[in-house]
Amino acid sequence: MGKMTLGNAKFTSVFAVTLLTLLAFVPSSIAFGVDAPMKVIVTGAAGRTGKLVFSSLNKDNRFQAVGLVRTEKSAKKLVKTTKCGLDHVVVSDVTKLLSDEDEEVSSIPKGLDGAEAIVICTSAVPAISKTSVVKAMLKIPLNLVRGKKAFNFRDLKFVYKPGQYPEKVDYEGQKAQIDLAKNLGMRQIVIVSSMGGTDPSNFLNSIGKDKDGNGNGDILLWKRKAEKYLIEETGLEYTIIHPGGLRKPADKPEELILDVDDKLLKNEKRSISREDVAQLCMAALTVGRGKKVSFDCIAREVDEGKAVKSAEEALTEFLETGKTADYSL
């Protein structure tokens, strides 16, 4: 074996320094042949469902989650509860995002570049009218005299805050998010919507309206209009999830039931936990990639000991049926 000369040693040293310098500018996922995590934006990340989606993605090394929230206060709360870094949260009002008609590219929030997918969890949220609470309380003496329940919750009215009503949030805001995804070159959109969109007379559409039907309501109709925009105008891959009533996890094991066109509303129990919805969002980002599908979902109790399919398994099985929602209804 030949001796190491001074010239060879210098060449080896220079080569090693050059290689290390180059590697410093190359992502470890590329340098070492590891798949880079998929960058996913979660809007409405401060909400109850959005927070679960963001948290689940943040714990999974297959994903790099970025949460989009409306206020600094929400951002601080999200960082505290999920223990994520500040660089994983972006503050922006979805109703003021860039749309196709806008020309100011500066309206795109920083930190969203490079995202491959977006999970839209935003929704207009009604609040109880204080006036209706007072009126309901004033009725208590008369209700007691008549032998009725002292406090009738049906007397409560719900209203939307100014600028946070369904048309603004669930249509204009959601449409702006879809346009944002398109402008940033994303491939996939996941939307957490709601069942009931085929029925204009659904109770949820009456929230925000007066007794004459006037006001800022029709939340399900505005959601459906935004979904139709995504499906008919963008050409992007999508998974649209229509959950039943959202609740906490059940004490007993449950299986996911997926169908289309509000058929699941015929069930006596038609609810699903927010945790299950979050898992379906993650499944949409994996087994749902490359697909264009819209479906409804609920959860149903199963007998103790029965095997329960994961969200990925349930979605895979559903995708094999070829079903998707009919937006002509």
C-alpha positions in Angstrom: 0.0 0.0 0.0 1.4 3.4 -1.0 2.2 6.1 1.5 -0.2 9.1 1.9 1.6 12.0 0.4 1.2 15.6 1.5 -0.5 16.4 -1.8 -3.0 13.5 -1.3 -3.8 14.6 2.2 -4.5 18.2 1.1 -6.7 16.9 -1.8 -8.7 14.6 0.6 -9.1 17.5 3.1 -10.3 19.9 0.4 -12.7 17.3 -1.0 -14.2 16.5 2.5 -14.7 20.2 3.2 -16.4 20.8 -0.2 -18.6 17.7 0.3 -19.7 18.8 3.7 -20.4 22.4 2.5 -22.6 21.0 -0.3 -24.5 18.8 2.0 -25.2 21.7 4.3 -27.4 23.2 1.5 -29.1 20.0 0.6 -32.2 18.8 2.7 -31.3 15.7 4.7 -34.3 14.0 3.2 -32.7 14.3 -0.3 -29.1 13.8 0.8 -29.8 10.5 2.6 -32.6 9.2 0.4 -35.5 9.8 2.9 -38.9 11.0 1.7 -39.4 14.6 2.7 -42.5 15.2 4.8 -45.5 16.5 3.0 -46.1 20.2 3.9 -49.8 20.7 4.7 -51.6 23.9 5.5 -54.5 23.6 8.0 -56.9 26.5 8.0 -59.2 27.1 11.0 -56.4 25.4 13.0 -57.6 27.2 16.2 -61.1 25.6 16.0 -62.1 22.4 17.7 -61.8 20.2 14.6 -59.0 22.2 12.9 -56.9 21.9 16.1 -57.2 18.1 16.1 -56.3 17.9 12.5 -53.3 20.2 13.0 -52.2 18.3 16.1 -52.5 14.9 14.5 -50.5 16.0 11.4 -47.9 17.7 13.7 -47.3 14.4 15.5 -46.9 12.4 12.3 -43.4 12.5 10.7 -45.0 12.0 7.3 -46.2 15.6 7.4 -45.1 19.1 8.1 -48.1 21.0 9.3 -48.6 24.7 9.2 -51.7 26.1 11.0 -53.5 29.1 9.7 -55.4 31.1 12.4 -57.2 34.4 12.3 -55.7 36.2 15.3 -52.5 36.5 17.3 -54.4 35.4 20.4 -55.4 32.2 18.6 -51.9 31.6 17.4 -50.4 31.8 20.9 -53.1 29.5 22.2 -52.4 27.0 19.4 -48.7 27.0 20.1 -49.3 26.4 23.8 -51.8 23.6 23.5 -50.1 21.7 20.6 -46.5 22.5 21.7 -45.6 23.4 18.1 -43.0 25.9 17.1 -43.9 29.5 16.2 -42.8 28.8 12.6 -45.7 26.3 12.3 -48.4 28.9 12.8 -49.4 31.7 10.4 -51.9 34.5 11.3 -54.2 35.5 8.5 -57.9 36.2 7.9 -59.2 33.7 5.4 -61.9 36.1 4.2 -59.1 38.5 3.0 -56.8 36.0 1.2 -55.7 36.3 -2.4 -58.4 35.3 -4.9 -58.1 34.9 -8.7 -59.6 38.4 -9.1 -56.9 40.0 -6.9 -53.7 41.4 -8.2 -51.8 42.0 -5.0 -49.6 38.9 -4.6 -48.4 40.4 -1.3 -51.7 39.3 0.3 -50.4 35.7 0.3 -49.2 35.1 3.9 -45.6 34.2 4.4 -44.7 30.6 5.4 -47.1 28.9 3.0 -44.7 28.4 0.1 -43.9 24.8 -0.8 -47.1 23.3 0.6 -48.5 20.4 -1.3 -52.0 20.3 0.2 -54.4 22.3 2.3 -57.0 21.1 4.8 -59.9 23.6 5.1 -61.5 23.5 8.5 -62.9 27.0 8.6 -66.6 27.6 9.2 -68.9 30.4 10.3 -69.8 29.8 13.9 -73.0 31.2 15.4 -73.4 32.6 18.9 -76.4 32.7 21.1 -78.3 35.9 21.0 -78.3 37.6 24.4 -81.7 39.1 23.7 -83.1 35.6 23.2 -81.6 34.4 26.5 -83.3 37.3 28.4 -86.6 36.6 26.7 -86.4 32.9 27.5 -85.7 33.7 31.2 -88.6 36.0 31.4 -90.9 33.2 30.3 -89.8 30.9 33.2 -92.6 32.0 35.7 -95.3 31.5 33.0 -93.8 28.1 31.9 -93.9 26.9 35.5 -97.5 28.0 36.0 -98.4 26.1 32.8 -96.6 23.0 34.0 -93.9 23.2 31.2 -90.2 23.1 31.4 -88.9 26.2 33.2 -86.3 27.0 30.5 -87.1 26.2 26.9 -83.9 25.9 24.9 -85.9 26.2 21.7 -86.5 29.8 22.5 -82.8 30.6 22.1 -81.8 32.2 18.8 -78.4 32.1 17.2 -76.7 34.9 15.2 -73.4 35.3 13.4 -70.9 38.0 14.3 -70.6 40.9 11.8 -68.3 39.8 8.9 -68.4 36.2 10.1 -71.6 35.0 8.5 -71.8 32.0 6.1 -71.6 33.8 2.8 -68.5 35.6 3.9 -66.7 32.6 5.6 -68.1 29.5 4.0 -68.3 30.8 0.4 -66.1 33.8 -0.1 -63.5 32.7 2.5 -63.4 29.1 1.3 -63.3 30.1 -2.3 -60.3 32.4 -1.5 -58.6 29.5 0.2 -59.1 27.3 -2.9 -57.7 30.0 -5.1 -54.7 30.3 -2.7 -54.0 26.6 -3.1 -54.2 26.9 -6.9 -51.9 30.0 -6.9 -49.4 28.3 -4.7 -49.3 25.2 -7.0 -50.8 22.8 -4.5 -52.1 19.5 -5.8 -54.7 18.5 -3.2 -57.5 20.1 -1.2 -59.3 18.5 1.7 -62.5 20.2 3.0 -64.3 19.5 6.3 -67.8 20.5 5.5 -71.2 19.2 6.8 -74.0 16.8 5.9 -77.3 18.2 4.9 -76.2 20.2 1.8 -78.9 18.6 -0.5 -81.7 20.0 1.7 -82.4 23.8 1.6 -84.9 23.4 4.4 -82.3 21.9 6.8 -82.5 23.6 10.2 -78.9 24.7 10.0 -79.8 27.0 7.1 -82.3 28.9 9.3 -79.6 30.0 11.7 -79.0 33.7 11.3 -82.4 34.4 9.7 -85.4 36.1 11.2 -89.0 34.6 11.3 -89.6 35.9 7.8 -86.5 34.1 6.4 -84.4 37.2 6.0 -80.8 37.5 7.2 -77.4 35.9 6.9 -78.1 32.2 7.0 -78.0 29.2 4.6 -74.7 27.9 5.9 -75.0 24.5 4.2 -76.0 26.1 0.8 -73.0 28.4 0.9 -70.7 25.5 1.8 -72.1 23.5 -1.1 -71.6 26.4 -3.5 -67.9 26.6 -2.5 -67.5 22.9 -3.0 -69.1 23.1 -6.5 -66.6 25.9 -7.3 -63.7 23.6 -6.3 -65.1 20.6 -8.3 -66.2 22.5 -11.5 -63.7 25.3 -11.8 -60.2 24.3 -10.5 -59.2 20.8 -11.8 -57.5 20.1 -8.5 -57.5 16.8 -6.6 -59.9 16.9 -3.6 -61.5 15.1 -0.8 -64.7 16.7 0.6 -65.8 15.3 4.0 -69.4 15.8 5.1 -69.5 14.7 8.8 -72.7 14.3 10.8 -73.1 16.0 14.1 -69.7 16.6 15.7 -69.1 15.4 19.2 -66.6 13.9 21.6 -65.3 10.3 21.2 -67.8 7.6 22.4 -66.9 5.4 25.4 -67.4 2.2 23.3 -65.7 1.2 20.0 -67.1 2.7 16.8 -66.8 2.0 13.1 -66.8 4.6 10.4 -69.8 4.6 8.0 -69.3 6.4 4.6 -71.9 7.2 2.0 -73.1 10.0 -0.2 -76.0 12.5 -0.9 -77.3 12.7 2.7 -78.4 9.1 2.8 -76.9 8.8 6.3 -79.4 11.4 7.6 -82.0 8.6 7.7 -80.1 6.9 10.5 -81.4 7.5 14.1 -77.8 8.2 15.2 -75.9 10.3 12.7 -73.0 11.8 14.6 -69.2 11.4 14.6 -66.4 12.4 16.8 -64.1 15.3 15.8 -61.2 12.9 16.4 -62.6 10.5 13.7 -63.0 13.4 11.3 -59.3 14.4 11.9 -58.2 10.8 11.1 -60.3 10.9 7.9 -58.5 14.1 6.9 -55.1 12.4 7.4 -56.4 9.4 5.4 -57.5 11.8 2.6 -53.9 13.0 2.4 -52.5 9.5 2.0 -54.9 7.0 0.4 -57.0 9.9 -1.0 -54.1 11.4 -3.0 -54.8 11.6 -6.7 -58.5 11.2 -6.1 -61.6 13.5 -6.6 -64.2 12.4 -4.1 -66.9 13.8 -1.8 -68.7 11.8 0.9 -70.7 11.8 4.1 -69.6 10.1 7.3 -70.9 9.1 10.7 -69.7 6.6 13.3 -71.7 3.6 14.7 -71.1 1.6 17.8 -69.9 -2.0 17.3 -70.0 -5.0 19.6 -67.1 -5.4 22.0 -64.3 -7.4 20.5 -65.2 -6.7 16.9 -62.3 -5.4 14.7 -62.7 -1.8 13.7 -61.2 -0.5 10.5 -58.9 2.5 10.6 -59.8 5.7 8.8 -57.4 4.8 6.0 -58.9 1.3 5.7 -62.5 2.7 5.7 -61.6 5.4 3.1 -59.8 2.9 0.9 -62.8 0.5 1.0 -65.1 3.4 0.1 -63.0 4.6 -2.7 -63.2 1.1 -4.3 -66.9 1.6 -4.6 -66.4 4.5 -7.0 -69.1 6.6 -5.2 -69.0 10.3 -4.9 -71.6 13.0 -4.1 -74.0 14.2 -6.8 -73.9 18.0 -6.9 -76.8 18.2 -9.4 -79.1 17.4 -6.5 
